[in-house]
């Protein structure tokens, strides 16, 4: 199970690559439509971040957003829905 450092590492990679390239690398180019991680005033694709924070990374289709959301909140991250 990923810890806070794992998630922060993936957020940093997302910042470095940019969201489109991050999604291409970890989520077959697909991002979240309704649920995002809000961190430091920026929004990040919840499933791609959570999937890539695992070691090894898991496919986003292998879990539901509702599975990742409580774990991210438990780690202290804000989750927003649009």
C-alpha positions as CSV (number, residue, x, y, z in Angstrom):
1,X,0.0,0.0,0.0
2,X,1.5,3.4,-0.9
3,X,2.5,5.8,1.8
4,X,2.5,9.6,1.7
5,X,6.0,9.8,0.4
6,X,5.1,7.5,-2.5
7,X,2.1,9.7,-3.5
8,X,4.2,12.9,-3.1
9,X,6.9,11.4,-5.4
10,X,4.2,10.7,-8.1
11,X,2.8,14.2,-7.7
12,X,6.4,15.5,-8.3
13,X,6.7,13.3,-11.4
14,X,3.4,14.6,-12.7
15,X,4.6,18.1,-12.3
16,X,7.9,17.3,-14.1
17,X,6.3,15.4,-17.0
18,X,3.1,17.4,-17.2
19,X,-0.4,15.9,-16.8
20,X,-0.8,14.6,-20.4
21,X,2.6,12.8,-20.4
22,X,2.0,11.5,-16.9
23,X,-1.4,10.1,-18.0
24,X,0.1,8.5,-21.1
25,X,2.8,6.8,-18.9
26,X,0.5,5.5,-16.1
27,X,-3.1,5.6,-17.3
28,X,-3.2,5.0,-21.1
29,X,-3.8,8.7,-21.6
30,X,-7.0,8.8,-19.6
31,X,-7.5,11.1,-16.7
32,X,-10.1,11.6,-14.1
33,X,-13.3,13.3,-15.1
34,X,-14.8,14.0,-11.7
35,X,-12.4,13.3,-8.8
36,X,-9.0,14.9,-8.3
37,X,-6.3,15.2,-5.6
38,X,-5.9,18.9,-4.6
39,X,-2.4,19.5,-3.4
40,X,-0.5,22.8,-3.1
41,X,-3.2,24.6,-5.1
42,X,-3.0,22.2,-8.0
43,X,-5.3,19.3,-9.1
44,X,-3.9,15.9,-10.0
45,X,-5.6,12.9,-11.6
46,X,-6.5,10.7,-8.6
47,X,-6.4,7.2,-10.3
48,X,-3.1,7.8,-12.2
49,X,-1.4,9.2,-9.1
50,X,-2.7,6.3,-6.8
51,X,-1.9,3.6,-9.4
52,X,1.6,4.9,-10.0
53,X,2.3,5.3,-6.3
54,X,2.2,1.5,-5.9
55,X,5.4,-0.5,-6.3
56,X,5.3,-1.8,-9.0
57,X,2.7,0.5,-10.5
58,X,-0.8,-1.0,-11.0
59,X,-3.2,-0.4,-13.8
60,X,-5.8,2.2,-13.0
61,X,-8.5,-0.1,-14.3
62,X,-7.7,-2.6,-11.5
63,X,-9.4,-0.4,-8.8
64,X,-12.2,2.1,-8.4
65,X,-11.8,5.7,-7.5
66,X,-13.8,5.0,-4.4
67,X,-11.1,2.6,-3.3
68,X,-8.3,5.2,-3.7
69,X,-10.2,8.2,-2.2
70,X,-10.3,7.0,1.5
71,X,-6.7,5.9,1.4
72,X,-5.6,9.2,0.1
73,X,-7.6,11.1,2.7
74,X,-6.1,8.8,5.4
75,X,-2.7,9.9,4.2
76,X,-3.7,13.6,4.5
77,X,-4.5,14.5,0.9
78,X,-7.6,16.5,-0.1
79,X,-9.8,14.9,-2.7
80,X,-12.2,17.1,-4.7
81,X,-15.1,16.3,-6.9
82,X,-16.5,18.3,-9.8
